[in-house]
Amino acid sequence: MTETALQVAPGDCFHCGQPIPPGSHYFVRIDHQPREMCCTGCQAVATAIVENNLTDYYRFRTEISDRPDDLVPEALRQLQVYDAPELQKSFVRETGTNIREASLILEGIVCAACVWLNEHHVKQLDGVLDFRINYSTHRATLKWDNERLHLSQVLQAISEIGYHAHPFDPGRLESLQKKEKSAALRRIAIAGLGMMQVMMIAVAMYIGAVSDMDTGMRDFLRWISLVMTTPVVFYSARVFFSSAWRDLRRGRFGMDVPVSLAIAIAFTASVWATFTGGGEVYFDSVTMFTFFLLTGRYLEMAARHKSGQVAEELVRLMPATATRLRDGEQEVIPVSQLELGDQVLIKPGEVVPADGVVTDGTSSTNESLLTGESLPCHKQCGDALVGGTVNMESPLTMRVDKVGDSTVLAAIIRLLERAQAEKPELARLAEKVASRFVPLILVTALAVFAWWYQHQPTEAFWIALSVLVITCPCAFSLATPAALTAATGLLTSKGVLTTRGHALETLARINHIIFDKTGTLTHGHLEVVDVQTLGADSTAVCQQLAAGLEMASEHPVAHAIVRLSDSPASVVDLTAESGRGVKGVYAGKHYRIGTHAFVEELTGCQLPEKVSAAGERSQIFLGSDAGWLAVFSLADQLRAEAAQMVAELQAMGVTVTLLSGDSPNVVAAVAQQLGIAHAHGGQLPDAKLAYLRDLQAQGAVVAMVGDGVNDAPVLAGAPVSIAMGSGSQLAQASADMVLLSENLRQLPFAVRTARRMQTIIKQNFLWTIAYNLVAIPLAATGMIAPWMAAIGMSASSLVVVLNSLRLKNE
């Protein structure tokens, strides 16, 4: 590209070339010169170009377009495409008024310092509410206020510091990973080829040094080595130089700074020796060092891609097309064009394209990738279908109820992304330490050089070089995210979804676990087994009133009551009180359904003595301001695996407690069947929370497992909380983990996995600390050559990643 220096006539706008209206005073400083603009629009665009370091546009433009849209440089225009609302529908989620959230892929991340730099740079932008990057997967979660900032401005800000961000797309991610691998292999191939050639020449030179090789031949071999090494340094090692320069421009010391210094200094010294015909050349060390570093990074990259596989598999579950039925005709359309209420045909072997309900056909679906359960789920008319599951046997016709971002799969992916983007305390500490480690390396290398230069000048340079290379803060930075990603992936494949970054770290330390009863230890499929009327109204009328009141609740009890009547009463002013019941008005009278105390507050009189004892059943009471109306007895079944799960947790040293809003005698009976020593019934949400606080005050690390709306406060208050997959959305939103599989046996497995993860993280830290404690003194005393240091540095990172991948083996 050549500089054209296009001149704008005096009195014309420097940006668009149009005449400047009299009295206008709009200026922008471009390349240290104040340039006059014709309007605020041109001033804004020119300011954006300057602020984004794109002033080359003015130096190289060959003509000025008449269309204002064409006045924006291509780089800015391409990014502005992502601001289009239609395009954002596919990857942006609105979480509030003007608050948006998107998942991005970041190119160019090579170390924890890159993560730190990007996060701090983007968080400084006015309008960015949150920005987190997962080093293992190179994926970022961005939350911003669209009123104050556009997405293109964030993407542009990232490109300003030398990285590139794109909206997350599984196809694009796969393409980027292939591109990344292909480029890495090319660099390794060039470095390997150069290393082999230079090593052969080096062997000849070493032999010649102790025999009778003349100076002419020695110089000739040096020149050949220089020719062979040059493409290795300027092509293969360019990735280190680019990364180091990017960090230095921002005043930061990334991991590639010492690496680049080592390569550049060794190569420059060797070139000098070749030109002058004196000193030593080290082309063999340069090529070998570059080859081993690139190979180590490639292996680490491949292992990193593998560790994030589960998240990518979930994204790919949804098919690209669906067969829609309209007027008896089948049409194949993109899934993105499905609308609510569409009838969709799902043939055997096909993937369900959205969430909905079976309207015709009987079959089984495989939901193992979502829930971890491998047994097929029987589906018939009226049953719910989850997008991403596979129809196994016969054709099914489905009515679409949820599409796109509203589906269960989309919610699971969002929660998983959030968990992987959030950093546990250990990861934050490691990144902080790593970002300060590089300056320490440089100071140490300088000190080592100064000492050796005083005592043995010929060795000082190479010993300092080994110190620069052998230290490995990147392994330190990988220690936590690699293990966390592997453990999260394993648990997700088993139907245990981790939604918060700290969840596994805390789960590993629990010594107490609290269970809700209904819907958690029991199936939550309550059935009304007896209705006893207490007033003048008939059983049918009481059932209609009860069903009308319970329409306002999501509790499993409410579902059982609602099923009692096909024509529930039209109750108005419905209000649900968590843990107590529901109240409302029908035909001018006030009604309540719920606990004994809740209804008694309205009736104002004691319960008639004729009411049967509850025994092991739950009882729900119905009353009005005129008195008691009915009592409903409900029964539920314990989950088959509940007793074994409790026994496994107790064997692991975890104390189990049962807290339930149900009557104490029912709770006591359940606790006895399961072997739970601590059980308390009649617990309201605030009482559960108070119990939790008491345990924490005594030093217990508590996990809470629940499913209902009434569990949401205690789930939110617990150090780590687990919601059942079929539980209320509020409970799942409050929880740190979600048991999608509904299989309670996965809870002890999750605790074991979390503890294994903690052990592996500690092993990773111990390894990196021990490695540096041993390697740095050996390098500083001259016992390790630069090429050996390169192998050590790469191997250190690889050990950490491979050790973390052991978590994927159950």
C-alpha positions in Angstrom: 0.0 0.0 0.0 1.3 3.4 -0.8 0.5 6.7 0.7 -1.6 8.8 -1.8 -1.9 12.0 0.3 -5.2 12.8 -1.2 -5.7 16.6 -0.8 -9.0 18.1 0.2 -9.6 21.6 -1.1 -9.5 24.5 1.4 -12.9 25.1 2.8 -14.1 21.5 2.2 -14.7 18.9 4.9 -11.6 16.8 5.5 -13.7 13.8 6.0 -16.4 13.9 3.3 -15.1 16.6 1.0 -18.3 18.6 1.0 -18.2 22.4 1.4 -18.1 23.5 5.0 -21.2 25.7 5.9 -20.4 29.2 7.0 -20.2 29.5 10.8 -19.4 25.8 11.4 -16.7 25.0 13.8 -16.1 21.3 13.9 -12.5 20.0 14.3 -10.8 16.7 14.8 -7.1 16.3 15.3 -5.8 13.7 12.8 -2.1 12.8 12.7 -1.4 15.8 15.0 -3.1 18.2 12.7 -6.5 19.9 13.4 -8.8 19.0 10.5 -12.0 20.9 9.8 -15.3 19.0 9.5 -18.6 20.1 8.0 -21.0 18.7 10.6 -21.3 16.7 13.8 -21.8 13.5 11.8 -18.5 13.7 10.1 -16.9 14.9 13.3 -18.2 11.8 15.1 -17.1 9.4 12.4 -13.7 11.0 12.2 -13.3 10.9 15.9 -14.2 7.2 15.9 -11.6 6.5 13.2 -8.9 8.3 15.2 -9.8 6.7 18.5 -9.6 3.3 16.9 -6.2 3.9 15.4 -7.5 3.8 11.9 -6.0 7.1 10.6 -4.3 5.1 7.8 -7.7 5.5 6.1 -7.0 9.2 5.5 -3.5 8.5 4.3 -4.3 5.8 1.8 -7.8 6.7 0.5 -7.8 7.4 -3.2 -11.1 9.2 -3.5 -13.9 10.6 -1.4 -17.3 9.0 -1.8 -20.5 11.0 -1.9 -22.3 8.5 0.3 -21.8 9.0 4.0 -22.0 5.3 4.7 -19.0 4.7 2.5 -17.0 7.2 4.5 -16.6 4.7 7.3 -13.5 2.4 6.9 -14.2 -1.2 6.1 -12.9 -2.4 9.4 -15.4 -0.3 11.3 -18.2 -1.1 8.9 -17.7 -4.9 9.2 -18.0 -4.7 13.0 -21.0 -2.5 12.9 -22.9 -5.3 11.2 -23.0 -7.0 14.6 -25.1 -4.1 15.9 -28.0 -5.0 13.7 -31.0 -6.2 15.8 -31.8 -8.9 13.2 -28.3 -10.4 13.4 -28.2 -10.1 17.2 -31.2 -12.4 17.5 -29.1 -15.4 16.9 -26.4 -14.8 19.6 -27.5 -12.0 21.9 -29.9 -12.4 24.9 -31.7 -9.5 26.5 -31.6 -9.8 30.3 -33.3 -6.5 31.1 -34.1 -3.0 29.7 -31.2 -2.3 27.3 -29.1 -4.9 29.1 -27.7 -7.5 26.7 -25.5 -10.6 27.0 -23.5 -12.4 24.3 -21.0 -15.2 24.1 -17.8 -14.4 22.1 -14.8 -16.3 20.8 -11.4 -14.6 21.3 -8.5 -15.1 18.9 -4.9 -14.6 19.9 -5.2 -15.6 23.6 -1.9 -17.4 24.5 -1.6 -17.0 28.3 -3.2 -15.8 31.5 -1.7 -12.3 30.9 -3.7 -12.1 27.7 -6.9 -12.9 29.7 -6.0 -10.3 32.3 -5.3 -7.6 29.7 -8.5 -8.2 27.7 -10.7 -8.3 30.8 -9.2 -5.1 32.2 -9.3 -3.3 28.9 -12.9 -4.1 28.1 -14.2 -3.6 31.6 -12.9 0.0 31.5 -15.4 0.8 28.7 -18.3 2.9 29.8 -21.4 0.6 29.4 -19.7 -2.8 29.9 -21.3 -4.4 32.9 -19.3 -7.7 32.9 -16.7 -9.4 30.8 -15.1 -12.7 31.7 -12.9 -15.0 29.6 -12.3 -18.7 30.0 -8.7 -19.4 29.2 -9.3 -23.1 28.5 -11.9 -22.5 25.9 -11.0 -19.0 24.8 -14.7 -18.1 25.1 -15.9 -14.8 26.7 -19.2 -13.7 28.2 -20.0 -10.1 27.7 -22.8 -8.1 29.4 -23.4 -4.5 28.4 -25.8 -1.6 28.4 -26.8 -1.2 24.8 -28.1 2.3 25.5 -24.5 3.5 26.4 -22.4 1.2 24.2 -22.8 -0.9 21.0 -21.4 -4.3 20.6 -19.2 -3.2 17.6 -17.4 -0.7 19.9 -16.5 -3.6 22.3 -15.2 -5.7 19.4 -13.3 -2.7 18.1 -11.8 -2.1 21.6 -10.6 -5.7 21.6 -9.0 -5.4 18.2 -7.2 -2.2 19.3 -5.1 -4.3 21.7 -4.2 -6.9 19.0 -6.9 -9.5 19.6 -10.0 -10.4 17.6 -13.4 -11.2 18.9 -16.4 -12.7 17.1 -19.9 -13.7 18.2 -19.8 -17.4 19.3 -20.9 -19.8 16.6 -20.0 -23.5 16.8 -19.2 -23.7 13.1 -17.0 -20.7 13.3 -15.3 -22.0 16.4 -14.5 -25.3 14.7 -13.2 -23.4 11.7 -11.0 -21.2 13.9 -9.7 -24.2 15.8 -8.8 -25.9 12.5 -7.2 -22.7 11.3 -5.3 -22.4 14.6 -4.1 -26.0 14.3 -3.1 -25.7 10.7 -1.1 -22.6 11.3 0.6 -24.2 14.3 1.6 -27.3 12.3 3.0 -25.1 9.5 5.2 -23.3 12.0 6.3 -26.5 13.6 7.1 -28.0 10.2 9.3 -25.0 9.2 11.0 -25.0 12.6 11.5 -28.8 12.5 13.0 -28.7 9.0 15.3 -25.8 9.9 16.3 -27.5 13.1 17.3 -30.8 11.4 19.4 -29.0 8.7 21.1 -26.7 11.2 21.8 -29.5 13.6 23.6 -31.5 10.8 25.7 -28.5 10.0 26.3 -27.9 13.8 27.6 -31.4 14.2 30.0 -30.9 11.3 31.2 -27.6 13.0 31.6 -29.2 16.4 33.8 -32.0 14.8 35.6 -29.4 12.8 36.3 -27.3 15.9 38.4 -30.2 17.4 40.0 -31.2 14.0 41.5 -29.2 11.2 38.6 -27.3 9.7 39.8 -24.0 8.2 38.3 -20.6 8.8 36.8 -20.4 5.3 34.8 -23.6 5.6 33.7 -22.6 9.1 32.4 -19.3 7.8 30.7 -21.0 4.9 28.9 -23.4 7.3 27.9 -20.4 9.5 26.3 -18.7 6.5 24.4 -21.8 5.5 23.1 -22.1 9.1 22.1 -18.4 9.0 20.1 -19.0 5.8 18.4 -22.1 7.4 17.6 -20.3 10.7 16.2 -17.1 9.2 12.8 -18.6 8.2 12.5 -20.3 11.5 13.0 -17.0 13.4 11.0 -14.8 11.1 8.1 -17.2 10.3 7.9 -19.9 13.0 8.9 -17.7 15.9 6.9 -14.7 14.7 4.0 -15.8 16.9 6.1 -15.1 20.0 7.3 -11.8 18.8 3.8 -10.6 17.8 2.4 -11.6 21.2 5.4 -10.0 23.1 5.2 -6.7 21.1 1.4 -6.5 21.8 2.0 -6.9 25.5 4.9 -4.4 25.6 2.9 -1.7 23.7 0.4 -1.9 26.5 3.1 -1.8 29.2 2.5 -5.4 30.2 4.9 -8.3 30.5 3.2 -11.4 29.0 4.7 -14.9 28.9 6.1 -14.4 25.5 8.3 -11.5 26.4 11.1 -13.6 27.9 10.7 -16.2 25.2 11.0 -13.5 22.4 14.0 -11.9 24.2 15.8 -15.2 24.3 15.2 -16.0 20.6 16.0 -12.5 19.4 19.2 -12.1 21.5 20.6 -15.5 20.5 19.8 -15.0 16.8 21.2 -11.4 16.8 24.4 -12.5 18.5 24.9 -15.4 16.1 24.3 -13.1 13.0 26.8 -10.7 14.4 29.3 -13.5 14.8 28.7 -14.7 11.3 29.2 -11.2 9.7 32.3 -10.4 11.7 33.8 -13.9 11.5 34.4 -14.0 15.3 32.7 -15.3 18.5 30.3 -18.2 18.6 27.1 -18.9 16.7 24.1 -20.7 18.3 21.8 -21.2 15.4 21.2 -24.8 16.5 20.0 -23.7 19.9 17.7 -21.1 18.3 16.0 -23.5 16.0 15.8 -26.3 18.6 14.4 -23.9 21.2 11.7 -22.6 18.7 10.8 -26.1 17.6 10.3 -27.5 21.1 8.3 -24.5 22.3 6.0 -24.6 19.3 5.5 -28.4 19.8 4.7 -28.0 23.4 2.2 -25.2 22.7 0.6 -27.4 20.0 0.1 -30.3 22.4 -1.2 -28.0 25.1 -3.7 -26.5 22.6 -4.9 -29.9 21.5 -5.5 -30.9 25.1 -7.2 -27.6 25.8 -9.6 -28.1 22.9 -10.5 -31.6 24.2 -11.2 -30.3 27.7 -13.9 -28.0 26.4 -15.6 -30.6 24.2 -18.7 -31.1 26.3 -19.8 -27.5 26.0 -19.3 -27.6 22.2 -21.2 -30.9 22.0 -24.2 -29.3 23.7 -24.2 -26.4 21.3 -24.2 -28.8 18.3 -27.2 -30.8 19.6 -29.8 -28.7 17.9 -30.3 -29.6 14.3 -30.1 -27.1 11.4 -33.5 -28.0 9.8 -36.9 -29.2 10.8 -39.9 -30.8 8.9 -42.9 -28.5 9.4 -46.4 -29.8 8.7 -48.8 -27.3 7.1 -52.1 -28.3 5.5 -51.0 -31.9 5.4 -47.9 -31.0 3.5 -44.3 -31.5 4.7 -41.8 -28.7 4.3 -38.1 -28.7 5.4 -37.2 -25.3 6.9 -34.3 -23.9 8.9 -34.9 -24.3 12.7 -34.5 -20.6 13.1 -37.8 -20.1 11.1 -39.9 -22.3 13.5 -42.7 -20.4 15.2 -44.7 -21.1 18.4 -47.6 -23.4 17.6 -46.0 -25.0 14.5 -46.6 -28.7 14.0 -43.3 -30.5 13.4 -42.7 -34.1 12.2 -39.8 -35.9 13.9 -38.8 -39.1 12.2 -37.0 -42.0 13.9 -33.3 -41.0 14.3 -34.0 -37.3 14.0 -33.2 -34.7 16.7 -36.1 -32.8 18.3 -35.6 -29.2 16.9 -37.4 -27.2 19.7 -39.2 -27.7 23.0 -42.8 -28.8 22.7 -45.5 -31.4 23.3 -46.3 -34.6 21.5 -49.6 -34.3 19.6 -49.5 -37.6 17.7 -47.5 -40.9 17.9 -45.8 -43.0 20.5 -42.0 -43.5 20.7 -38.9 -43.2 22.9 -36.3 -40.5 23.1 -32.7 -40.6 24.1 -31.9 -37.7 26.5 -28.5 -39.0 27.6 -26.6 -36.0 26.3 -28.8 -33.7 28.3 -29.4 -35.7 31.5 -26.7 -38.3 31.5 -29.3 -41.0 31.8 -28.9 -43.6 29.0 -32.3 -45.3 29.4 -34.8 -44.3 26.7 -37.7 -42.1 27.8 -41.2 -43.3 26.7 -43.2 -40.5 24.9 -46.8 -40.4 24.0 -49.5 -37.8 23.2 -49.3 -35.0 25.8 -45.7 -35.7 26.9 -43.1 -32.9 26.8 -40.3 -33.1 24.3 -37.0 -31.3 24.9 -35.0 -29.8 21.9 -31.7 -31.6 21.3 -33.0 -35.1 22.3 -33.2 -37.9 19.7 -36.4 -39.7 18.6 -35.5 -43.4 18.6 -38.4 -45.6 17.4 -41.4 -44.2 15.6 -42.4 -40.9 14.0 -43.7 -38.2 16.4 -45.7 -35.1 15.7 -44.9 -32.2 18.0 -46.4 -28.8 18.7 -43.7 -26.2 19.2 -44.0 -24.4 22.5 -40.5 -22.8 22.9 -37.9 -21.8 20.2 -34.4 -20.4 20.0 -33.2 -18.7 23.2 -36.2 -19.9 25.3 -35.5 -23.6 25.0 -34.2 -25.8 27.8 -31.0 -26.5 25.9 -30.3 -22.8 25.4 -30.8 -22.2 29.1 -28.4 -25.1 29.9 -25.8 -23.8 27.5 -26.0 -20.3 29.0 -25.6 -21.6 32.6 -22.6 -23.8 31.5 -21.0 -20.8 29.8 -21.5 -18.7 32.9 -19.9 -21.4 35.1 -16.9 -21.8 32.9 -16.4 -18.0 32.5 -16.6 -17.3 36.3 -13.3 -17.9 38.1 -12.9 -19.6 41.4 -10.8 -17.8 44.0 -7.8 -20.1 43.2 -7.9 -19.2 39.5 -8.0 -15.4 40.2 -5.1 -15.8 42.6 -3.1 -17.8 40.0 -3.7 -15.2 37.3 -2.7 -12.4 39.6 0.6 -14.1 40.6 1.3 -15.1 36.9 0.9 -11.5 35.7 3.6 -10.4 38.2 5.9 -13.3 37.6 7.3 -12.2 34.2 9.0 -9.0 35.5 10.5 -11.1 38.3 11.9 -13.5 35.7 13.5 -10.6 33.8 15.1 -9.2 36.9 16.3 -12.7 37.9 17.8 -13.3 34.4 19.6 -9.9 34.6 21.0 -10.6 38.0 22.2 -14.1 36.8 23.8 -12.5 33.8 25.5 -9.8 35.9 27.0 -12.4 38.3 28.2 -14.8 35.6 29.6 -11.9 33.5 31.8 -11.0 36.5 33.1 -14.6 36.9 32.8 -16.3 33.5 31.8 -13.8 30.7 31.7 -16.4 27.9 28.9 -18.3 29.7 26.9 -15.4 31.1 24.7 -14.9 28.0 23.6 -18.5 27.6 23.0 -19.1 31.3 20.8 -16.0 31.5 19.1 -17.2 28.4 18.3 -20.5 30.1 16.9 -18.7 33.1 14.6 -16.6 30.8 13.3 -19.7 29.1 12.9 -22.3 31.8 10.6 -20.4 34.1 7.0 -21.3 33.3 4.2 -19.1 34.7 1.9 -20.4 32.0 1.7 -23.8 33.7 0.8 -22.0 36.9 -2.0 -20.1 35.1 -3.4 -23.3 33.6 -3.5 -25.2 36.8 -7.0 -24.3 37.8 -8.9 -23.6 34.6 -7.8 -26.8 32.9 -9.0 -28.9 35.9 -12.2 -26.9 36.3 -13.1 -27.3 32.6 -12.5 -31.0 32.6 -14.5 -31.6 35.8 -17.4 -29.4 34.6 -17.5 -31.3 31.3 -17.5 -34.7 33.1 -20.4 -33.7 35.4 -22.4 -32.2 32.6 -22.1 -35.5 30.7 -23.6 -37.2 33.8 -26.5 -34.8 34.0 -25.1 -32.5 36.7 -25.0 -29.0 35.3 -22.6 -26.5 37.0 -23.9 -23.0 36.7 -21.4 -21.1 38.9 -17.7 -21.0 38.8 -17.2 -21.4 42.6 -19.6 -24.3 42.9 -17.2 -27.2 42.5 -14.6 -25.5 44.7 -17.1 -25.2 47.5 -18.7 -28.6 46.9 -15.4 -30.2 47.5 -15.3 -28.8 51.0 -18.8 -29.5 52.2 -19.3 -31.4 55.5 -23.1 -30.9 55.7 -25.9 -31.3 53.2 -29.5 -30.3 53.6 -32.4 -31.8 51.6 -35.9 -30.6 51.0 -38.4 -33.5 50.9 -41.1 -33.1 48.2 -39.7 -33.3 44.7 -36.2 -33.9 46.0 -36.0 -37.1 48.1 -39.5 -38.0 46.8 -40.6 -37.9 43.1 -42.8 -34.9 43.8 -45.6 -36.6 42.0 -48.1 -36.2 44.8 -51.6 -37.7 44.4 -54.6 -36.7 46.5 -55.6 -40.0 48.2 -58.4 -38.6 50.3 -60.7 -35.6 50.5 -62.6 -35.0 53.8 -65.2 -32.2 53.7 -65.7 -30.1 56.9 -68.5 -27.8 55.9 -71.7 -27.7 54.0 -70.1 -27.6 50.5 -69.8 -30.9 48.6 -66.5 -32.6 47.7 -66.9 -31.4 44.0 -67.3 -27.8 45.0 -64.3 -28.0 47.4 -62.2 -29.5 44.7 -63.2 -26.8 42.2 -62.3 -24.1 44.8 -59.0 -25.8 45.7 -58.0 -26.2 42.0 -58.9 -22.5 41.3 -56.7 -21.3 44.2 -53.7 -23.6 43.4 -53.5 -22.2 39.8 -51.2 -19.6 41.3 -48.6 -22.0 42.6 -45.9 -24.1 41.1 -45.5 -26.4 44.1 -45.9 -30.2 43.5 -48.9 -30.1 45.9 -50.6 -27.5 43.7 -50.2 -29.7 40.7 -51.9 -32.6 42.5 -54.8 -30.4 43.7 -55.2 -28.8 40.2 -55.7 -32.3 38.7 -58.8 -32.8 40.9 -61.1 -30.7 38.8 -61.6 -30.1 35.1 -63.5 -26.9 35.8 -61.6 -25.0 38.5 -63.3 -22.0 40.1 -62.3 -18.6 38.7 -60.6 -17.2 41.8 -59.3 -13.6 41.6 -56.7 -11.7 43.5 -54.6 -14.8 43.9 -51.6 -14.5 46.2 -49.1 -17.3 46.9 -47.2 -17.1 50.2 -44.1 -19.1 50.1 -44.2 -22.1 52.4 -47.7 -21.3 53.6 -50.3 -21.5 50.8 -52.4 -19.5 48.4 -55.3 -17.0 49.1 -57.8 -15.5 46.8 -61.4 -14.2 46.3 -64.3 -16.0 44.7 -67.8 -14.7 44.5 -67.0 -12.0 47.0 -65.7 -14.4 49.6 -62.1 -14.9 50.8 -60.6 -18.4 50.5 -57.3 -19.9 51.6 -55.6 -23.3 50.9 -52.4 -24.4 52.5 -51.0 -25.2 56.0 -53.2 -25.5 59.0 -51.9 -22.3 60.6 -52.3 -20.3 57.3 -55.9 -21.3 56.8 -56.8 -20.9 60.5 -55.8 -17.2 60.4 -58.7 -16.8 58.0 -61.3 -19.1 59.5 -60.7 -17.7 63.0 -61.8 -21.0 64.6 -60.1 -24.3 65.5 -60.1 -27.3 63.2 -63.0 -29.7 63.8 -62.1 -32.7 65.9 -63.5 -35.1 63.3 -60.5 -34.5 61.0 -58.6 -37.8 60.5 -54.9 -38.0 61.7 -52.4 -37.5 58.9 -50.2 -40.4 59.7 -47.4 -40.5 57.0 -49.5 -38.5 54.6 -49.3 -34.8 53.9 -52.4 -32.7 54.6 -53.6 -29.5 52.9 -56.4 -27.5 54.3 -59.1 -25.4 52.6 -61.1 -22.7 54.3 -63.0 -19.4 53.9 -63.9 -16.5 56.1 -67.0 -18.5 56.9 -65.1 -21.5 58.3 -63.2 -24.8 57.4 -64.2 -26.4 54.1 -62.1 -29.5 53.5 -58.8 -31.3 54.2 -56.9 -33.0 51.4 -54.6 -36.0 52.1 -51.7 -36.5 49.7 -49.2 -39.3 49.3 -45.8 -39.4 47.5 -43.2 -42.0 46.8 -39.5 -41.9 47.8 -37.0 -42.0 45.0 -35.5 -45.6 44.7 -31.9 -44.4 45.0 -32.5 -41.9 47.9 -31.5 -44.3 50.7 -28.3 -45.4 48.9 -27.4 -41.8 48.1 -27.8 -40.8 51.8 -25.6 -43.8 52.9 -22.9 -42.8 50.4 -22.8 -39.2 51.5 -22.6 -40.3 55.2 -19.8 -42.7 54.4 -17.9 -39.7 52.8 -18.2 -37.9 56.2 -21.1 -35.6 55.2 -23.8 -35.0 57.7 -27.3 -35.2 56.1 -30.3 -33.2 57.3 -33.9 -33.2 56.1 -35.8 -29.9 56.3 -39.3 -29.7 55.0 -42.4 -27.6 55.2 -44.4 -30.8 55.5 -45.9 -31.9 58.8 -43.3 -33.2 61.4 -44.7 -36.7 61.5 -44.5 -37.2 57.8 -40.9 -35.8 57.7 -39.9 -38.0 60.6 -41.3 -41.1 58.8 -39.3 -40.3 55.6 -36.1 -39.6 57.6 -36.5 -43.0 59.4 -36.8 -44.8 56.0 -33.7 -43.1 54.7 -31.5 -43.4 57.8 -31.3 -39.6 58.3 -30.7 -38.7 61.9 -31.5 -34.9 61.6 -35.0 -34.1 60.4 -37.2 -31.1 61.0 -40.8 -30.7 59.6 -43.0 -27.6 59.4 -40.1 -25.5 58.2 -41.0 -22.2 56.5 -38.4 -20.7 54.1 -37.2 -18.2 56.7 -36.8 -21.1 59.2 -34.8 -23.1 56.7 -32.6 -20.1 56.1 -32.1 -19.6 59.8 -31.2 -23.2 60.3 -28.6 -22.9 57.5 -27.2 -19.7 59.1 -26.8 -21.5 62.5 -24.9 -24.4 60.8 -22.6 -21.9 59.1 -22.0 -20.1 62.3 -20.8 -23.4 63.8 -18.3 -23.7 61.0 -20.1 -26.1 58.7 -19.8 -25.9 54.9 -23.3 -26.6 53.8 -24.8 -27.7 50.5 -28.6 -27.3 50.0 -30.6 -29.5 47.7 -34.2 -28.4 46.8 -36.7 -27.9 44.0 -39.5 -25.6 44.9 -40.1 -21.8 44.9 -40.1 -22.0 48.7 -36.5 -23.3 48.5 -35.2 -20.4 46.5 -34.2 -18.2 49.5 -32.2 -21.0 51.2 -30.7 -22.1 47.9 -29.5 -18.6 47.3 -28.2 -18.3 50.9 -26.3 -21.6 50.9 -22.5 -21.7 50.1 -23.3 -24.2 47.3 -26.8 -25.1 46.2 -28.2 -27.8 43.9 -31.7 -27.6 42.3 -33.5 -30.6 40.8 -33.9 -30.6 37.0 -37.7 -30.7 37.2 -37.8 -28.0 39.9 -39.2 -24.5 39.5 -37.3 -22.1 37.3 -36.8 -19.8 40.3 -35.1 -22.6 42.3 -32.8 -23.4 39.3 -31.9 -19.7 38.8 -30.9 -19.5 42.5 -28.9 -22.7 42.4 -25.2 -23.1 41.7 -25.8 -26.6 40.2 -28.8 -28.3 38.6 -29.3 -32.0 38.8 -30.7 -32.5 35.2 -30.7 -36.3 35.4 -32.9 -36.3 38.6 -30.8 -39.2 39.7 -29.8 -38.6 43.3 -26.8 -41.1 43.0 -25.1 -38.4 40.9 -24.8 -36.2 44.1 -22.1 -38.3 45.8 -20.4 -38.6 42.4 -20.4 -34.8 42.1 -18.9 -34.5 45.6 -16.2 -37.1 44.7 -15.5 -35.3 41.4 -15.2 -32.0 43.1 -12.8 -33.4 45.7 -10.7 -35.1 42.9 -10.6 -31.7 41.1 -9.3 -30.0 44.2 -6.7 -32.7 44.6 -5.6 -32.3 41.0 -5.5 -28.5 41.2 -3.2 -28.9 44.3 -1.1 -31.4 42.4 -0.8 -28.9 39.5 0.3 -26.1 41.8 2.7 -28.3 43.6 4.2 -29.5 40.3 4.7 -25.9 39.0 6.2 -24.7 42.2 8.5 -27.7 42.5 9.5 -27.4 38.9 10.5 -23.7 39.3 12.2 -24.3 42.6 14.4 -27.0 40.9 14.7 -25.6 37.4 15.6 -22.0 38.2 18.7 -22.9 40.4 19.8 -25.5 37.9 19.6 -23.0 35.0 21.2 -20.2 37.1 24.2 -22.4 37.9 24.7 -23.2 34.2 23.6 -26.9 34.3 20.8 -26.5 31.8 21.3 -25.5 28.2 18.7 -23.3 26.4 17.3 -26.1 24.3 16.8 -28.2 27.5 15.1 -25.2 29.1 12.7 -25.0 26.1 11.7 -28.7 26.5 11.3 -28.1 30.3 9.0 -25.1 29.8 6.8 -26.9 27.3 6.7 -30.1 29.3 5.7 -28.2 32.4 2.5 -26.9 30.8 1.7 -30.2 29.2 2.0 -32.1 32.5 -0.6 -29.7 34.0 -3.1 -30.2 31.2 -2.7 -34.0 31.0 -3.0 -34.3 34.7 -6.2 -32.3 34.6 -7.6 -34.5 31.8 -7.4 -37.4 34.2 -10.6 -36.0 35.6 -12.5 -37.1 32.5 -11.7 -40.7 33.5 -14.3 -41.7 36.1 
